[in-house]
Amino acid sequence: MNEKEIMNAESLYLANVFSKKPLVFTRGKGALLWDVNGKEYVDCASSYGVAALGHCHPKIVAALKVQVEKLITLHSCYYNDTRAEFIQKLVSLTPKGLNKAFLSNSGAESVECAIKLARKATGKTEIIGVMGAYHGKTMGALSLTWDKKYREPFMPLVSDIKHVAPDNPDKLREAITDKTAAVIIEPIRGEGGIRIPPGEYLSQVREICDEKKVLLIFDEVQTSFGRTGKLFCCQNWDVTPDIMCLAKPFAGGLPIGITVASEDIMSAFKVGEHSTTFSGSPLVCAAGCAALDVLIEEDLADKAAVNGKYFKTQLNELASKHKIVKEVRGLGLMLGMELRYDVYGVIMKAQNKGVLIIDAGKTVVRILPPLVISKEQIDTVIKVLDEVLGEEENERASSTVLN
C-alpha cells in the first residue's frame, strides 16, 4: 500500500481514538525512524517512552527470533523456562523487598493490579491520588487520573478515590482516613508536565504512609528502566514504595505491564483473584530478558544521566535565547520544555524538520528519546528546536503587529 492507502485503511477500520499525525512509519533503528517515503526522523517520542532501547535493538531482535521458533504463547497455569528467567532477572534489579511480581500487558493494567492488591492486602477501600497525575484510561486507572477531559465522559468511576494537591505533604496527611488503603504517586509527573517533586517530598510521603499504616504505590510506568538516570526513579530519592507499577520499555517494545510488591503484600492475592490470559507470554519474556540485559550491559541508566544533563543544558541555552520558553525541567532523559503558548505549532514544525516530540499538556513539550540516543543526534534536535522556536516567535510577533 502507498502512503495514502495506509492512512485511509487505518482511518476507515480503526477506532477514532488517537490524535493522528499525518505520517506513516515503516522502519526504525536506534533513535531513528524512517517514513514510507524514506525521510529520516530523530525520535524523541519513543512511542511515549516504550522504545527506551531504540527501535529494533539487535539483541531484542535476536532473542525474538530464537523464542518464536520455540514457543510463542503459554498460559501461566503452566511453568515456563523463559518466564522464570525473566522474573529472576527483574527481581534482581528492583528495589530491595519488591521481590514478587504480576505480569500483565500494559501500564494501565499494572495500575489496576495495584489498586486491587492494595484493597485486598489492607482490607480498606480508599485510594488517594494526586491532582495532575496520569495513570491510564481503564476504569480503575482512569479513576486515579486527574484530567477531567479523560474522566467526565465515563462517570461514575470507581468509588472511594480522591485526589490531593501535589507536592504538599500536609494536604496528604489531612486526606488520609481510617478507610485509606494506599496513596499512589508518579515520582515525576509525566503527562502532567514533567513535574519533579521538591526536596524531601517523596521521603515525607513515605514517612506519612508508614505513620498512618497505608501502602505507598509508585507509578513508574514512564519513569523507570533507567530513564531518569537510575534504574528506578524512586532511587533518585532513596525511597522505596510498597507496590510499584512498571511497563513500557521492559519488553524491548512488546506489550508488558508489571506490578511488583513484597511477598507479604502480594500473597494477599489468592489463586484466581487476579489473572490475565497473556500474563508472562514466553515471547514477551524473551524480549524482556534481552531488554534487561541490554539495560545493564550498556550502562543505559548512567548514559541517560550523562546525556540527559547535556540535553538539558542545551535546552536551557535555548530558553535563554527564546522568550517563548518559560522553563526547562526534567531528570535524565525525561525532559520537559514549558512554553508561554500552546505547543502544537512547535511539535508540527519540528516534525516537518525531522524531529519527533510530543506534548505533556497544552504548553509543555515532552522529550523522551531512546536511552541510546547519541550526542550528535541530541545536537540535531537542539538545532531544529532552535529554528522552530525562532519561527514561532517571528510568527507571533508578526501577528501582533498586524493586529
N, C-alpha and C positions, 0 to 999 in steps of 0.2 A: 504493500500500500504506500502511496505517496503521503506527503505531509497533510494535505487537505483531507484525504480519505481517512487517515488515522484520527484526526481531530473530530471529524464527522461521526465516525463509529463510536468513539467514546461519548460524545455528546448525545447520541441517539440512544445508546444502550446502558450507560451508567447513570446511577442516581446523581442528580444535580446537587451535590452537597459540598463540592470542593470549589474554592475560588481559583479557577484555572488561569494559568499564564499561557500565552499563545506560543508555546514551544513544544517540540517533540524530540525527546532524547532517546538515542538508540545505543549509546556506548559510553562507558566510563572507565577511567584508570586513575588510581590515586586520587588526587584532589581535582581532577579534570573530568568534564563531561563534554560529549560531542552531540550536536543535534542531528536531525535526519539529513540536513544539508552539509554536514561536515564542519560546521562552525564550532570552535573550541570555547569553553567557558571554565573559569575558575569557580569551583563550587564552594561557596561559603554558607550554604544552607544545610548540606549533608543530609537531605531528606529529614529535616527538623532534628538533626543530631544523630540519626541512625548510622550514617556512613563515617563513623569515627576513624575507622581503619582505611578510609578512602574507598573507592569503587574497585571491585574485583581484585582484592588483595590476593596475590598468588598463593599464599598459604591457605586462605579460605577456599579458593577455587580447587586446590589440590585435595583438601580434606573432603569437600563435597563430592568430587569425582570418585574417590575411594568409597565413601559411605553409600553413595547412590547405587553402587553395584552390589553392596552387601545387604542393606536393609534400610528402607525409607521410613516406614511408619511401624510403630508398635505401641499398643496401649500400655499405660503404666500399671495395669494389673499384672503385667509380666516384668521380669527384670531384664536389663539390657546393659551390655558392657560399655557402650559409648555414653549412655546416660550416666552410668556410675562414674566414669572418668570425668565427665563434665562437672558433676556436682562436687566431686572431690577437689577438682581444681578451683571451683568457685569458692567453696567454704574455706579453702586455704588462704584466700585473699580478703574475705570480708572481715570487717572489724571484729575484734575478739568477742566471743559469746554469741555472735549471729551465725549459728552453725547448723541450722535446719532450714530447708527451702521448699517452696512450692513453685513449680514451673507452669507457666501459662503462655499466652500468645501476644500480650500487649501490655503497655504501661497502665492503661485503664483497668485491665484485668488484675494486674498486680495490686492496684489500689483497692479494687473490690474485695480481693482476698484479705487485705489488711483490715478493712472495715469489719468483715465477718469475724476474723480472728480476734480482733480487739474486743468485740462484743462477747464472743464465746469465752475468751480467756478471763475476762473480768466479771462477766455476768451483768454488766451495765450496758446502757444503750446509747448514751450521748457521745458524739464525736465533735470535737471543736476544730474548725479550720481557720484559715486566715483570709482576711479581705485582700483581694488582688491575686489570690492563688489560682492555679490551674492544675487539675488532677485527672482530667479526662471527660468523656462525654457519655459513658454508660451511666445508668441511673444513680448508682451509689457514688461513683467518682464525680458525676455532674452535680450531685447534691453538695459536694465539698468545693466545687469550682465556683469562684465568686461572680464572674461576669454575668450580668443579668441577660445579655443577649443570647447566651447559651442556655440559661436556666428557665427563663419565663415561659417559653413555648411548651414546656414539659411538666409544669407544675400540676399537681403536688408531687414533690420529690420525696426522697427517703426522710422519714421523720427523725427527730432528735439530733439534728445537725444545726450547729450555729457557728458564726464567724466572729472573730475579734480583730481589732486593729493590728496591723503588722508591727513587728519590732517594738512592742510595748508589753514588757513582762507584767506590769501592774494590771493592765486590762485582761491579760490571760488569767492571772491569779483570781481576779474577781469573777471570771466567767465559769471557772471550774465548780461543779456542784457534786453532790453525792451520787448523781446519775452518770458522771463523766467517765467514759471508758478510756478515751485516748485523745491526744492532741496530734494533728497531722500538719507538717510544715515542709515546704521546699527549702532546703538550706540556702539556695539562691532562687528567687522567683524568676522563672524564665519568661513565660508568656506575659507575666505581669510587668515586664520591662527591664529584665536583668537587674534585679534589686538585691544587693548584697546586705546581709544583716549587719547592724552596727556592733562593734566591740564585743562584749561578752553576752550578747543576747541569747545565742543558742545554749551557752552554758547556763544562763539563768533559766531558760525554759526547761533544761534537763533537771535543774535543782527543784523547780516548781513541781514538775511531774513526779519526781521522787517524793517530795514532801506530801503531795496530795494523793499519792499512790494511784496515779493514772499512767497509762502507757504513752510513750513518745514514738510517733511514726515519722520517719523522714521519707519523703517522696524524692528519690534520687534518680528518677527515670531519665532526666536530662542532664543532671549534674555529675553523674558517676563515670566510671570507666576512664579515669584519667583526665577528663575534660578540664577540670579546674586546677590541674597541677598536682593533684593527689588521686590515688585510685578511687577514693570516695570523697565527695565534697566535705562531708562532716569531719574528715580528718584534718582539714584546714584549721578547725577549732578544737580538735581533740575531744569531740563529743560523740558518743555512741547512742543511737536510738535503741528502742526495744524491738521495733519492727522496721524494716527498710524495704522500699519498693524500687525495683530496678527493671530496666527494659532496654529499648532502642538498640545500642551497639553490641550487646552481649552475645549475639549470634552472627556477627560479621555482616549483617544486612538482612538476615532472615527474621521472621516474626518470633519474638520471645517476650515473655514477662516473667519476672522473678520476684517472689516475696520471701524475704529471709527474716528469721527471728531466732531466739534461743530455743533450745529443745523444750524447755519448760513451757514456754508460751505456745509453740507450735503443736505441742502434744494435746492442747485443748481441743483440737480437731479430732473427731473420731472418724473411723472408716466410713466413707460415703458422704460425709458432711460438706466436702468441698472437692470438686474434681472438674476436669475438662478433658475431652476426648484426645486432644493433641498434646497434652502435657508430656514434656520430655521426649518429643519425637527424636529418634536416632539421627535423622538428617540434620535437624536443628542443633542437636547436642554436638554433633561432629563439627559443625561450623563454630559452635560455642567453644569447644576445646581449642580449636585453632585460633580463635579470636583472643582468648585469654593468654595463649602462648605468645602471640604477637605483641599484645599489650605489655607483657613483662620483658620479653626478649629484646624488643626495640625501644625499651625505656620511654614509652609514649607519654606517661604522666609527666616525667621530667621534661620531655620535649615540649609538652603543652605549656608547662610553666615558663620555659625559656622563650619559646616563640610567642606565647601569649603576652609576655612582658614587652617584647619587641613590637608586636602588633599594636598593643595598647598605647605604647609610646608614640608610634606613628599616627594613631588616631587622635591622640591629644595634640599633636602638632597641627593636624587638620582643624581641630577645634579652635586653636589659637589663631588660625588663618581665616576661618569661615565663621561669620557671626551667626549663620543659620544653625550651627551646632551649639546646643545648650550644655551638654555634659557627656563625657565618656566614662563608662564603668564596666566592671567585669573582673573575672578571675580566670587565669589560664586562657584557654581558647573558647571561653564563653563570654562574649563581649557584646556590649550594647552602646549605641551612639544615639543619644536623645537629641532630636531636632526641635526647633521652635514652631515647626509646621508639620502637617501630615507628611509621612514618609513615602507615600505611594509613588510620587514622581521620581524620587531618588532611586527607589528599587527598580522601577521600569527603565530609567536611563542607564543604570549600572548593568542591567540585563542586556540592553542593546549593545553595550560595550564589552560584553563577555564576562561579566561577574554576577554571580547569583547570590543575593542576600534576601533576607526575609524580615518581617516586622515582628515586634513584640508590643502590640498596642499601636495606636494610631500615630504616635510621634517617636517611636524608638525603632531604629534599625538594629536587627539582631544578626550577629555574625557568629556562626557555628561551623567553622571549617573542619575538614578532616584533621585528625591529630598528626597526620603525615604531611601536611602542607609544608612547602619549603619556604625559606626566607625570600627567594626570588618571586615565588607566587604571591606572598604577602605584599611585596613591593608592587607587583602588578595591581593588586586590589587597591592599595593606597593611591596609586596613580589614577586609577579610574574614579575612585571616590572623590579625589581632589578635583578632577574635571567635572564630575556630576554636581558636586556641591557648588562649584563656581557657576555652572549653568543655571542651577536652581536660584541662586542669589540674583543673577542677572535678570532672569525672567521675572522674579518678584519685584525687583527694582523698576523694571520697565513697566510692569503692570501698575505699580504705584504712581509712576509719572503720568501714565495715560489716564488714570482715574482722577 
